[in-house]
Amino acid sequence: MLLDPDATNLPRATGVPGLTIVPADPDLAGAEIELVSEERREFRLREALRRPASAAQTPNIILIDCPPSLGLLTLNGLVAADAVLVPLQCEFFALEGLTQLTRTIDLVRRGLNPSLRLLGIVLTMFDRRNNLSDLVAADARGFFGDRVFETVIPRNIRVSEAPSHGKPVILYDYRSPGAQAYIRLAQEVLSRERIVGNID
């Protein structure tokens, strides 16, 4: 289980050099219920990730993929993180959820993790043929300003197909618009992190 104190022993190699993953498993589905009665339940993931490790095993960046609900699993992710990158699907109701998430980030910062910050918002599943995508993008940029990444992830069939082949889209079809957009996003994320001094 991801929240196991020995989670640092579980990384698996991938086809991408320098990238290892700790995948979820079916046990994670019950973690939300199991955590309710645990002491310091909001800190389980942070404690698991901060266990001593050799310099060779210490990653430069850890990405925590959280479920879209604001339950104990997501709360653990927010308490363990330094920054939050929010994917925003270019659909009408997604903006309402984003407002709630920013309130939650503020609450976590005040009560559980003072160093937590909003790294940025990335617009995803953007369809240039759809006026709604343009409206959502304009609203997000109007309200959140430069906290919205310049890079936009387009709606792209290759991105949808890649998981069924067990590959990230950059290995499945490197030249596809979706893969190229994710590469640009990674560069933009690294640039922002260097500005705030978190990456050497």
BALOBA-1460 file (C-alpha; in Angstrom, 3 decimals):
// residues 200
<rec num="1" residu="m" x="0.000" y="0.000" z="0.000"/>
<rec num="2" residu="l" x="1.284" y="3.473" z="-0.859"/>
<rec num="3" residu="l" x="0.809" y="4.713" z="2.696"/>
<rec num="4" residu="d" x="2.839" y="1.849" z="4.174"/>
<rec num="5" residu="p" x="5.852" y="3.112" z="6.148"/>
<rec num="6" residu="d" x="8.020" y="0.875" z="3.944"/>
<rec num="7" residu="a" x="6.789" y="2.511" z="0.733"/>
<rec num="8" residu="t" x="10.335" y="3.689" z="0.013"/>
<rec num="9" residu="n" x="11.266" y="0.036" z="-0.643"/>
<rec num="10" residu="l" x="8.724" y="-0.368" z="-3.443"/>
<rec num="11" residu="p" x="9.938" y="1.741" z="-6.420"/>
<rec num="12" residu="r" x="9.903" y="0.015" z="-9.795"/>
<rec num="13" residu="a" x="12.012" y="0.891" z="-12.819"/>
<rec num="14" residu="t" x="10.305" y="2.174" z="-15.981"/>
<rec num="15" residu="g" x="11.243" y="2.536" z="-19.636"/>
<rec num="16" residu="v" x="12.135" y="6.176" z="-19.002"/>
<rec num="17" residu="p" x="15.721" y="6.675" z="-17.752"/>
<rec num="18" residu="g" x="15.811" y="8.131" z="-14.253"/>
<rec num="19" residu="l" x="12.088" y="7.564" z="-13.657"/>
<rec num="20" residu="t" x="10.852" y="5.063" z="-11.072"/>
<rec num="21" residu="i" x="7.302" y="4.602" z="-9.865"/>
<rec num="22" residu="v" x="5.477" y="3.316" z="-6.801"/>
<rec num="23" residu="p" x="2.218" y="2.110" z="-8.370"/>
<rec num="24" residu="a" x="-1.079" y="1.905" z="-6.549"/>
<rec num="25" residu="d" x="-2.554" y="-1.523" z="-5.905"/>
<rec num="26" residu="p" x="-6.027" y="-2.816" z="-4.950"/>
<rec num="27" residu="d" x="-5.228" y="-2.390" z="-1.234"/>
<rec num="28" residu="l" x="-5.198" y="1.377" z="-1.724"/>
<rec num="29" residu="a" x="-8.969" y="1.300" z="-2.264"/>
<rec num="30" residu="g" x="-9.437" y="0.456" z="1.420"/>
<rec num="31" residu="a" x="-6.884" y="2.949" z="2.717"/>
<rec num="32" residu="e" x="-9.440" y="5.745" z="3.026"/>
<rec num="33" residu="i" x="-11.433" y="3.680" z="5.528"/>
<rec num="34" residu="e" x="-8.377" y="2.270" z="7.329"/>
<rec num="35" residu="l" x="-6.873" y="5.712" z="7.886"/>
<rec num="36" residu="v" x="-9.926" y="7.097" z="9.691"/>
<rec num="37" residu="s" x="-8.976" y="5.457" z="12.989"/>
<rec num="38" residu="e" x="-5.192" y="5.984" z="12.677"/>
<rec num="39" residu="e" x="-3.246" y="8.514" z="14.720"/>
<rec num="40" residu="r" x="-1.582" y="11.235" z="12.638"/>
<rec num="41" residu="r" x="-3.512" y="9.883" z="9.662"/>
<rec num="42" residu="e" x="-2.861" y="13.029" z="7.605"/>
<rec num="43" residu="f" x="0.934" y="12.534" z="7.882"/>
<rec num="44" residu="r" x="1.302" y="8.864" z="6.874"/>
<rec num="45" residu="l" x="2.517" y="9.524" z="3.336"/>
<rec num="46" residu="r" x="4.889" y="12.304" z="4.386"/>
<rec num="47" residu="e" x="6.455" y="10.061" z="7.018"/>
<rec num="48" residu="a" x="6.821" y="7.209" z="4.507"/>
<rec num="49" residu="l" x="8.534" y="9.452" z="1.963"/>
<rec num="50" residu="r" x="10.918" y="11.001" z="4.478"/>
<rec num="51" residu="r" x="12.435" y="7.745" z="5.714"/>
<rec num="52" residu="p" x="16.243" y="7.748" z="5.462"/>
<rec num="53" residu="a" x="17.591" y="6.539" z="2.120"/>
<rec num="54" residu="s" x="20.995" y="6.395" z="0.515"/>
<rec num="55" residu="a" x="22.009" y="9.339" z="-1.655"/>
<rec num="56" residu="a" x="21.794" y="7.110" z="-4.728"/>
<rec num="57" residu="q" x="18.163" y="6.260" z="-3.960"/>
<rec num="58" residu="t" x="17.008" y="9.789" z="-3.114"/>
<rec num="59" residu="p" x="14.958" y="11.197" z="-6.009"/>
<rec num="60" residu="n" x="15.275" y="14.823" z="-7.111"/>
<rec num="61" residu="i" x="11.536" y="15.164" z="-7.661"/>
<rec num="62" residu="i" x="8.622" y="13.087" z="-6.376"/>
<rec num="63" residu="l" x="5.269" y="13.381" z="-8.146"/>
<rec num="64" residu="i" x="2.248" y="12.263" z="-6.113"/>
<rec num="65" residu="d" x="-0.785" y="11.499" z="-8.265"/>
<rec num="66" residu="c" x="-3.859" y="12.136" z="-6.110"/>
<rec num="67" residu="p" x="-7.461" y="11.073" z="-6.692"/>
<rec num="68" residu="p" x="-9.847" y="13.869" z="-7.711"/>
<rec num="69" residu="s" x="-11.845" y="13.600" z="-4.487"/>
<rec num="70" residu="l" x="-10.798" y="15.612" z="-1.426"/>
<rec num="71" residu="g" x="-10.574" y="12.662" z="0.960"/>
<rec num="72" residu="l" x="-7.822" y="11.356" z="3.237"/>
<rec num="73" residu="l" x="-5.682" y="10.090" z="0.357"/>
<rec num="74" residu="t" x="-5.607" y="13.516" z="-1.278"/>
<rec num="75" residu="l" x="-5.059" y="15.154" z="2.115"/>
<rec num="76" residu="n" x="-2.039" y="12.896" z="2.671"/>
<rec num="77" residu="g" x="-0.698" y="13.995" z="-0.700"/>
<rec num="78" residu="l" x="-1.139" y="17.682" z="0.139"/>
<rec num="79" residu="v" x="0.538" y="17.292" z="3.535"/>
<rec num="80" residu="a" x="3.493" y="15.447" z="1.965"/>
<rec num="81" residu="a" x="3.968" y="17.875" z="-0.937"/>
<rec num="82" residu="d" x="5.897" y="21.109" z="-1.318"/>
<rec num="83" residu="a" x="3.801" y="22.278" z="-4.258"/>
<rec num="84" residu="v" x="0.594" y="21.406" z="-6.094"/>
<rec num="85" residu="l" x="0.252" y="21.135" z="-9.865"/>
<rec num="86" residu="v" x="-3.445" y="21.131" z="-10.750"/>
<rec num="87" residu="p" x="-4.670" y="19.650" z="-14.053"/>
<rec num="88" residu="l" x="-7.785" y="21.494" z="-15.171"/>
<rec num="89" residu="q" x="-9.925" y="19.777" z="-17.764"/>
<rec num="90" residu="c" x="-11.368" y="22.359" z="-20.141"/>
<rec num="91" residu="e" x="-14.970" y="21.674" z="-19.148"/>
<rec num="92" residu="f" x="-17.484" y="23.960" z="-17.437"/>
<rec num="93" residu="f" x="-17.800" y="22.231" z="-14.042"/>
<rec num="94" residu="a" x="-14.027" y="21.790" z="-13.663"/>
<rec num="95" residu="l" x="-13.661" y="25.467" z="-12.709"/>
<rec num="96" residu="e" x="-15.995" y="25.003" z="-9.743"/>
<rec num="97" residu="g" x="-13.902" y="22.092" z="-8.495"/>
<rec num="98" residu="l" x="-10.741" y="24.174" z="-8.891"/>
<rec num="99" residu="t" x="-12.132" y="26.888" z="-6.630"/>
<rec num="100" residu="q" x="-12.839" y="24.287" z="-3.940"/>
<rec num="101" residu="l" x="-9.349" y="22.820" z="-4.331"/>
<rec num="102" residu="t" x="-7.645" y="26.187" z="-3.868"/>
<rec num="103" residu="r" x="-9.634" y="26.673" z="-0.637"/>
<rec num="104" residu="t" x="-8.488" y="23.236" z="0.516"/>
<rec num="105" residu="i" x="-4.856" y="24.087" z="-0.272"/>
<rec num="106" residu="d" x="-5.194" y="27.227" z="1.855"/>
<rec num="107" residu="l" x="-6.672" y="25.229" z="4.741"/>
<rec num="108" residu="v" x="-3.892" y="22.616" z="4.545"/>
<rec num="109" residu="r" x="-1.271" y="25.368" z="4.444"/>
<rec num="110" residu="r" x="-2.704" y="27.021" z="7.557"/>
<rec num="111" residu="g" x="-3.234" y="23.859" z="9.577"/>
<rec num="112" residu="l" x="-0.956" y="21.035" z="8.433"/>
<rec num="113" residu="n" x="1.690" y="22.054" z="5.895"/>
<rec num="114" residu="p" x="2.847" y="25.701" z="5.999"/>
<rec num="115" residu="s" x="5.262" y="25.194" z="3.085"/>
<rec num="116" residu="l" x="2.577" y="24.045" z="0.629"/>
<rec num="117" residu="r" x="2.128" y="26.284" z="-2.403"/>
<rec num="118" residu="l" x="0.288" y="26.249" z="-5.702"/>
<rec num="119" residu="l" x="2.919" y="25.592" z="-8.377"/>
<rec num="120" residu="g" x="0.452" y="26.117" z="-11.182"/>
<rec num="121" residu="i" x="-2.604" y="25.038" z="-13.128"/>
<rec num="122" residu="v" x="-2.300" y="23.152" z="-16.406"/>
<rec num="123" residu="l" x="-5.147" y="23.197" z="-18.916"/>
<rec num="124" residu="t" x="-5.831" y="19.678" z="-20.209"/>
<rec num="125" residu="m" x="-8.047" y="18.010" z="-22.817"/>
<rec num="126" residu="f" x="-8.106" y="21.310" z="-24.695"/>
<rec num="127" residu="d" x="-10.061" y="21.086" z="-27.956"/>
<rec num="128" residu="r" x="-9.489" y="24.027" z="-30.300"/>
<rec num="129" residu="r" x="-12.651" y="23.096" z="-32.233"/>
<rec num="130" residu="n" x="-14.727" y="23.644" z="-29.097"/>
<rec num="131" residu="n" x="-15.590" y="27.189" z="-27.984"/>
<rec num="132" residu="l" x="-16.044" y="25.929" z="-24.419"/>
<rec num="133" residu="s" x="-12.335" y="25.081" z="-24.200"/>
<rec num="134" residu="d" x="-11.466" y="28.676" z="-25.122"/>
<rec num="135" residu="l" x="-13.951" y="30.038" z="-22.577"/>
<rec num="136" residu="v" x="-12.640" y="27.844" z="-19.743"/>
<rec num="137" residu="a" x="-9.044" y="28.738" z="-20.616"/>
<rec num="138" residu="a" x="-9.881" y="32.472" z="-20.692"/>
<rec num="139" residu="d" x="-11.730" y="32.263" z="-17.350"/>
<rec num="140" residu="a" x="-8.883" y="30.340" z="-15.711"/>
<rec num="141" residu="r" x="-6.245" y="32.789" z="-16.960"/>
<rec num="142" residu="g" x="-8.427" y="35.746" z="-16.020"/>
<rec num="143" residu="f" x="-8.859" y="34.533" z="-12.448"/>
<rec num="144" residu="f" x="-5.516" y="32.816" z="-11.725"/>
<rec num="145" residu="g" x="-3.252" y="34.880" z="-13.997"/>
<rec num="146" residu="d" x="0.299" y="33.601" z="-14.421"/>
<rec num="147" residu="r" x="-0.389" y="30.653" z="-12.131"/>
<rec num="148" residu="v" x="-1.854" y="28.999" z="-15.254"/>
<rec num="149" residu="f" x="0.915" y="27.357" z="-17.279"/>
<rec num="150" residu="e" x="1.487" y="28.608" z="-20.813"/>
<rec num="151" residu="t" x="1.585" y="25.007" z="-22.038"/>
<rec num="152" residu="v" x="-1.821" y="23.547" z="-22.875"/>
<rec num="153" residu="i" x="-2.376" y="19.783" z="-23.201"/>
<rec num="154" residu="p" x="-4.567" y="19.144" z="-26.258"/>
<rec num="155" residu="r" x="-7.193" y="16.473" z="-26.610"/>
<rec num="156" residu="n" x="-5.186" y="13.819" z="-28.454"/>
<rec num="157" residu="i" x="-6.012" y="10.223" z="-29.319"/>
<rec num="158" residu="r" x="-2.413" y="9.108" z="-28.735"/>
<rec num="159" residu="v" x="-2.594" y="10.247" z="-25.097"/>
<rec num="160" residu="s" x="-5.753" y="8.143" z="-24.679"/>
<rec num="161" residu="e" x="-4.241" y="5.096" z="-26.397"/>
<rec num="162" residu="a" x="-0.903" y="5.039" z="-24.544"/>
<rec num="163" residu="p" x="-2.146" y="3.516" z="-21.220"/>
<rec num="164" residu="s" x="-3.705" y="0.551" z="-23.023"/>
<rec num="165" residu="h" x="-0.205" y="-0.234" z="-24.349"/>
<rec num="166" residu="g" x="1.341" y="0.126" z="-20.890"/>
<rec num="167" residu="k" x="3.440" y="3.112" z="-21.910"/>
<rec num="168" residu="p" x="3.572" y="6.845" z="-21.244"/>
<rec num="169" residu="v" x="2.695" y="8.831" z="-24.352"/>
<rec num="170" residu="i" x="6.292" y="10.013" z="-24.828"/>
<rec num="171" residu="l" x="7.335" y="6.382" z="-25.394"/>
<rec num="172" residu="y" x="4.183" y="5.383" z="-27.262"/>
<rec num="173" residu="d" x="4.303" y="8.222" z="-29.806"/>
<rec num="174" residu="y" x="6.990" y="10.794" z="-29.079"/>
<rec num="175" residu="r" x="6.036" y="12.994" z="-32.037"/>
<rec num="176" residu="s" x="2.333" y="13.227" z="-31.235"/>
<rec num="177" residu="p" x="0.943" y="16.640" z="-30.217"/>
<rec num="178" residu="g" x="0.065" y="15.279" z="-26.775"/>
<rec num="179" residu="a" x="3.574" y="13.956" z="-26.098"/>
<rec num="180" residu="q" x="5.184" y="17.175" z="-27.279"/>
<rec num="181" residu="a" x="2.854" y="19.197" z="-25.067"/>
<rec num="182" residu="y" x="3.819" y="17.130" z="-21.992"/>
<rec num="183" residu="i" x="7.499" y="17.635" z="-22.792"/>
<rec num="184" residu="r" x="6.965" y="21.408" z="-22.948"/>
<rec num="185" residu="l" x="5.016" y="21.253" z="-19.678"/>
<rec num="186" residu="a" x="7.876" y="19.385" z="-17.976"/>
<rec num="187" residu="q" x="10.294" y="22.082" z="-19.143"/>
<rec num="188" residu="e" x="7.980" y="24.800" z="-17.820"/>
<rec num="189" residu="v" x="7.592" y="23.044" z="-14.466"/>
<rec num="190" residu="l" x="11.370" y="22.700" z="-14.106"/>
<rec num="191" residu="s" x="11.793" y="26.359" z="-14.983"/>
<rec num="192" residu="r" x="9.322" y="27.444" z="-12.304"/>
<rec num="193" residu="e" x="10.933" y="25.193" z="-9.713"/>
<rec num="194" residu="r" x="14.386" y="26.605" z="-10.445"/>
<rec num="195" residu="i" x="13.017" y="30.118" z="-9.986"/>
<rec num="196" residu="v" x="11.833" y="29.290" z="-6.457"/>
<rec num="197" residu="g" x="15.096" y="27.483" z="-5.722"/>
<rec num="198" residu="n" x="13.857" y="23.914" z="-5.233"/>
<rec num="199" residu="i" x="15.996" y="22.358" z="-7.993"/>
<rec num="200" residu="d" x="19.764" y="22.679" z="-8.396"/>
